[in-house]
Amino acid sequence: MDSAAEAELQRRRERARISQRAFRIRQAAELSALREENARLKAAIGHVADAVQTHDRPALRTVIRNAAEAAGLKSGSPADRDTSESIIIPPTESAAPTSTTPPGDMFQTAFSLCAPVPEICCSTFRLDSGLLSLPSGDDHGIINPPADVALYLGANRHTLAGQLYWYCTEASLALLYRLGGREPSRARVIASGHPFFVGMLRYVATLCSTSYIIALAEARVQFFRLGYCSAENPAAAEYSSTMVRERIETVHRLGEEEAAAAGVEGEWWGPRDVEHVAYSSLTAGKTREKFIHQLWLGATCFGDEPRWRASRVMTLVEGLVREENFC
């Protein structure tokens, strides 16, 4: 009995050693395959990074497709890949105007449905967030952001001033998309809800095409989301003539003169001035979100960044502080 039990114990130990050896072999094979897969993915990511630096869109599509295949993902159809490169992703709520809309006619429905606002003196207003200044760049892409954008990039995008600036910019672009839609009934509702913005837009549309206004807005959003602006953006290509540049520069000069005459530095506050006053007063996140949205609804621009009357800002801050304390 003792010898039989000992033999059985030896057989069990041997089976355990064989099983452990097989497990280690499988584990080594799986680890080797995982290392090879990681190496392929790392190489694919490196190829994508290199293609992005060259700004060669066909090459970029190819390396992205190869990276998807290396990751075991199914790539889209050739038609999808060919058409997706020219699409600029708008804010989620909006649908971009169709490219068949003739320049200058895109917002005529909104203009005709929304009567002029008498209290707005159009000679002193510019489109929200300084959309009439041109970024600088080269044939491959626009790397240097406009002056009004540079102040709110990097770590500054997370400050209250940065959040206010970019909310105004993205919300204005979303509103431009919606106002440029084809449905008159929707345009009527949207325009009637934003008479201040539509009044500014009506004036700016007399200086340059509405498609150019959208292109400049998209360029700034690209800086915010990507860190650069594609050279294929119409703001960098289609409307980059000397005549347009001179006209925009003239508008800026007039805007600066109007700002000085209106006492902008004292009576009108930009995002950084607003942050200095409101940062310590508004502590709740939802209160700040409400504050930023309310400011956007009444934003004015003198060609560089959104501004608000100091009295308007103080009144809004005091009202929201009372709401916070009451709650």
Residue pairs with C-beta under 8 A, 6 or more apart in sequence:
37 70
40 70
41 67
41 70
41 71
43 70
44 63
44 66
44 67
44 70
44 71
45 67
47 63
47 66
47 67
48 60
48 63
48 64
48 67
50 63
51 59
51 60
51 62
51 63
51 64
52 60
55 140
55 141
55 230
55 231
57 85
57 232
61 81
61 85
64 75
65 75
65 81
68 74
68 75
69 75
75 81
76 84
86 232
88 96
88 218
88 222
88 233
90 96
90 173
90 174
90 177
91 170
91 171
91 173
91 174
91 177
93 174
93 178
94 173
94 174
94 175
94 177
94 178
95 177
95 178
95 181
96 177
96 180
97 106
97 177
97 180
97 181
97 214
98 182
101 180
101 211
103 209
103 210
103 211
103 212
104 205
104 209
104 210
105 210
106 180
106 210
106 211
107 179
107 180
107 201
107 202
107 205
107 210
109 184
109 187
110 179
110 180
110 187
110 190
110 191
110 198
110 201
111 191
111 198
111 202
111 205
113 184
113 187
113 188
113 191
113 192
114 188
114 191
114 192
114 195
114 198
116 199
116 202
117 195
117 196
117 198
117 199
120 196
120 199
120 200
122 199
122 200
122 202
122 203
123 203
123 258
124 258
124 262
124 302
125 199
125 200
125 203
125 300
125 301
126 132
126 200
126 204
126 251
126 255
126 301
126 302
126 303
127 172
127 200
127 201
127 204
127 213
127 301
128 168
128 169
128 172
128 197
128 200
128 296
128 299
128 301
128 306
129 148
129 165
129 168
129 169
129 172
129 217
129 220
129 299
129 301
129 305
129 306
130 146
130 148
130 301
130 303
130 304
130 305
130 306
131 172
131 204
131 213
131 216
131 217
131 220
131 301
132 204
132 207
132 208
132 213
132 216
132 248
132 251
132 252
132 303
133 146
133 147
133 148
133 216
133 248
133 252
133 303
133 304
134 146
134 216
134 235
134 240
134 245
134 248
135 142
135 144
135 145
135 146
135 149
135 219
135 220
135 223
135 229
135 235
135 236
136 142
136 144
136 146
137 143
137 144
137 229
137 231
137 236
138 231
139 231
140 231
141 228
141 229
141 230
141 231
141 236
142 219
142 228
142 229
142 230
142 231
142 233
142 236
143 228
145 153
145 220
145 223
145 229
146 220
146 223
147 304
148 304
148 305
149 220
149 223
149 224
151 165
151 272
151 305
152 159
152 161
152 162
152 165
152 166
152 271
153 223
153 224
153 227
156 162
157 163
157 166
157 224
159 275
160 271
160 274
160 275
160 278
160 279
160 288
161 270
161 271
161 272
161 274
161 275
162 271
163 288
163 292
164 271
164 274
164 275
164 292
164 295
164 306
165 271
165 305
165 306
166 224
167 292
167 293
167 296
168 295
168 296
168 299
168 306
169 217
169 220
169 221
169 224
170 221
170 224
171 293
171 296
172 197
172 217
172 296
173 214
173 217
173 218
173 221
175 190
175 194
175 197
176 201
176 213
176 214
176 217
177 214
178 186
178 187
178 190
179 187
179 190
179 191
179 198
179 201
180 210
180 214
181 187
191 198
194 297
196 297
196 298
197 299
200 300
200 301
201 213
204 213
205 213
207 247
207 251
208 239
208 244
208 247
208 248
209 239
211 234
212 234
212 235
212 238
212 239
212 244
215 233
215 234
215 235
215 238
215 239
216 235
218 233
218 235
219 229
219 233
219 235
219 236
220 229
222 228
222 229
222 230
222 233
223 229
229 235
229 236
230 236
231 237
251 303
252 303
252 304
255 302
255 303
255 304
256 302
256 303
258 302
259 265
259 268
259 302
259 303
262 268
262 302
264 302
264 307
266 310
267 309
267 310
268 300
268 302
268 307
268 308
268 309
268 310
269 277
269 307
269 308
269 309
269 310
269 313
270 304
270 305
270 306
270 307
271 305
271 306
273 310
273 313
274 295
274 308
274 313
277 313
277 314
277 317
278 288
278 291
278 313
278 317
281 317
281 320
281 321
282 288
282 291
282 317
282 320
282 321
282 324
283 324
284 324
287 320
287 323
287 324
290 320
291 316
291 317
291 320
294 316
295 306
295 308
295 313
295 316
296 306
298 308
298 312
299 306
299 307
299 308
300 306
300 307
300 308
301 307
